[in-house]
């Protein structure tokens, strides 16, 4: 007698079979409409009144668990507002009870109608009178307990991570509020929101390697912007606007790190007849407002450093701080001396020109500064778009808020001297010709604009990195869908 082999189906295959059986029974597995009268959170909030009045409720959501006990089943249903228990009995739903038990799984979406009651165990529950399938899920979500442990899986399957992780969803709600508060603050100060080009002939406003593409109609190379319209917003200052800001995406074709992504959201503002001292006052108020309205507090711990935005913000001199920590004056030291210092400190550096070496040395020094503080008096070489300090012509009127050992913003008294700007662009041009891919592209049309005259202006940019630091997360973690290198697939 030959032994009969039993085929073991995978969960996916089992759910496909259930999908076919539902179709055979005339059950639509993916209807387009669901009539909902209550969010689950509202049911829980009004539970006592609903229970007293025997009011009927209709809720929609995803089944997160299911437990069957003969002619009575319990399930947990969840929507964006909350999760609660369902009771489904054969007595109440009749013949559809068998379908619910046999063909409905966790992760399916359903709509149910019923009345609320409290179980003997004290559990707030909906007794289901009728139900309907809204979406048949062919794959089940991981359990809340186990979740997605691998970071690569979490980012690739962000929708799964969001579905099982309420705290993650709450973080992105805070992110939305972060931008809402920032926009509201800027508007309350009289700034008008503008939009500037994402695709440019010449990138400007930052030192970074851009993403290059080709404009077919014009038949010329173009670039994705690396700043939030800095040189365009300055043109608006020349054109008669006095307070503008933009919130948008920037793109930099550089390496990834906890504090850097190739695509990110920032805000930049430009304020005529103001200088970097005015900017520091406004930015301090902005950061404190965000902290209070988004988090309800001003004290944070990030990257192991604790700071309170309500404290006095100290000013840290760029050159003096490097001298204090390393003994090297970046204004007078030779490039060879800078290299030797970096080697002694075991700091890796990219590029060997003075600008890159100085930047690498500063990045080593900043990591121990908890803040809140403003970094000021940068070497002019490090700020090609900023005005020179009147009393220190080799320094720039630039400021950067520092918290948690890193800069979380960048601003300065904008350079509006066309002669000086042309000289600095010439310096950047030489860096590019020497192979520095992050040097700033000269924008000669911008210089021409300055020749028509631009009023004294303060400019500042910040955003996604600030949010990440307040959350004590990496930039990748606070991005809904970070770019991932594609996996090889069999299908």
Secondary structure, 3 states (H helix, E strand, C coil): CCCCCCCCCCHHHHHHHHHHHHHHCCCCCCCCCCCCCCCHHHHHHCHHHHHHHCCEEEEEEEEEEEEEECCEEEEEEECCCCEEEEEEEHHHHCCHHHHHHHHCCCCCEEEEEEEEEECCCCCEEEEEEEEEEEECCCCCCCCCCCCCCCHHHHHHCHHHHHHHCHHHHHHHHHHHHHHHHHHHHHHHCCCEECCCCCEECCCCCCCCCCCEEEECCCCEEEEECCCCCHHHHHHHHHCCCCEEEEEEEEECCCCCECCECCEEEEEEEEEECCCHHHHHHHHHHHHHHHHHHHHCCCEEEECCEEEECCCCCEEEEHHHHHHHHHCCCCCCCCHHHHHHHHHHCCCCCCCCCHHHHHHHHHHHHHCCCCCCEEEEEEEHHHCCCECEECCEEEEEEEEEEEECCEECCEEEEECCCHHHHHHHHHHHHHHHHCCCCCCCCCCHHHHHHHHHCCCCEEEEEEEHHHHHHHHCCCCCCCCCCCCCCCCCCCC
